[in-house]
């Protein structure tokens, strides 16, 4: 059985059309466009920002204010200029915080403060007032927990403590300094 040109022609034509179709499909196939980088543009800016969280008894628990608040929708971040926070939890000394700038997490439960950070703790229930200064502070609001990995200075009547890295729990009133701890204590006068 020999292949004649009349039988071979349709097979070659089909093979040529198949190869041409495959080549055209590959040529015109659109490569997925590279994703455009997300822009970090604010969706709203508020001057004179203030946010108050109330407890179950209707009293303010936390108040956060800032000279300017800028929210970015791409990552949900919120930047604050001159933030101020006051936390008044039941059975805990009142905490007042201030800084030059800050960031509020997307869920709003944590506040990161930067540059000239100052924390003032009121004296209450047998606790002396205290003052803490650092360049960075992380406040976990619902847990009344304050952390820093930078140099901190804590001043209370009759004592001064300095160290690198700290954690302060306002509920238990426990302060832990992690490294390079130095302190001075003044003897009480009789």
WOHUHU-V432176 format. One record per residue. N is the residue number from 1. RES is the residue in three letters. PHI is phi as a letter, one per 40 degrees, with the letter a starting at -180 (NA if undefined). Layout:
n;res;phi
N;RES;PHI
N;RES;PHI
//
This chain:
n;res;phi
1;UNK;NA
2;UNK;b
3;UNK;c
4;UNK;c
5;UNK;c
6;UNK;c
7;UNK;c
8;UNK;c
9;UNK;d
10;UNK;c
11;UNK;c
12;UNK;c
13;UNK;c
14;UNK;c
15;UNK;c
16;UNK;c
17;UNK;c
18;UNK;c
19;UNK;c
20;UNK;c
21;UNK;c
22;UNK;c
23;UNK;c
24;UNK;c
25;UNK;c
26;UNK;c
27;UNK;c
28;UNK;c
29;UNK;c
30;UNK;c
31;UNK;c
32;UNK;c
33;UNK;c
34;UNK;c
35;UNK;c
36;UNK;c
37;UNK;c
38;UNK;c
39;UNK;c
40;UNK;b
41;UNK;b
42;UNK;c
43;UNK;c
44;UNK;a
45;UNK;b
46;UNK;b
47;UNK;c
48;UNK;g
49;UNK;c
50;UNK;a
51;UNK;b
52;UNK;b
53;UNK;b
54;UNK;b
55;UNK;c
56;UNK;c
57;UNK;c
58;UNK;g
59;UNK;c
60;UNK;c
61;UNK;b
62;UNK;b
63;UNK;b
64;UNK;b
65;UNK;b
66;UNK;a
67;UNK;c
68;UNK;a
69;UNK;b
70;UNK;b
71;UNK;b
72;UNK;b
73;UNK;c
74;UNK;c
75;UNK;b
76;UNK;g
77;UNK;c
78;UNK;b
79;UNK;b
80;UNK;b
81;UNK;b
82;UNK;f
83;UNK;c
84;UNK;b
85;UNK;b
86;UNK;b
87;UNK;b
88;UNK;b
89;UNK;c
90;UNK;d
91;UNK;g
92;UNK;b
93;UNK;c
94;UNK;c
95;UNK;b
96;UNK;b
97;UNK;b
98;UNK;a
99;UNK;a
100;UNK;c
101;UNK;a
102;UNK;a
103;UNK;b
104;UNK;b
105;UNK;c
106;UNK;d
107;UNK;c
108;UNK;g
109;UNK;c
110;UNK;b
111;UNK;b
112;UNK;b
113;UNK;b
114;UNK;b
115;UNK;g
116;UNK;f
117;UNK;c
118;UNK;b
119;UNK;b
120;UNK;b
121;UNK;b
122;UNK;c
123;UNK;c
124;UNK;a
125;UNK;f
126;UNK;g
127;UNK;b
128;UNK;c
129;UNK;c
130;UNK;a
131;UNK;b
132;UNK;b
133;UNK;b
134;UNK;a
135;UNK;b
136;UNK;a
137;UNK;a
138;UNK;b
139;UNK;b
140;UNK;b
141;UNK;d
142;UNK;c
143;UNK;c
144;UNK;f
145;UNK;b
146;UNK;b
147;UNK;b
148;UNK;a
149;UNK;b
150;UNK;b
151;UNK;c
152;UNK;b
153;UNK;b
154;UNK;b
155;UNK;b
156;UNK;b
157;UNK;d
158;UNK;g
159;UNK;a
160;UNK;b
161;UNK;b
162;UNK;b
163;UNK;a
164;UNK;b
165;UNK;g
166;UNK;a
167;UNK;a
168;UNK;b
169;UNK;b
170;UNK;c
171;UNK;c
172;UNK;c
173;UNK;f
174;UNK;b
175;UNK;b
176;UNK;b
177;UNK;c
178;UNK;c
179;UNK;a
180;UNK;f
181;UNK;c
182;UNK;b
183;UNK;a
184;UNK;b
185;UNK;b
186;UNK;c
187;UNK;c
188;UNK;c
189;UNK;c
190;UNK;c
//
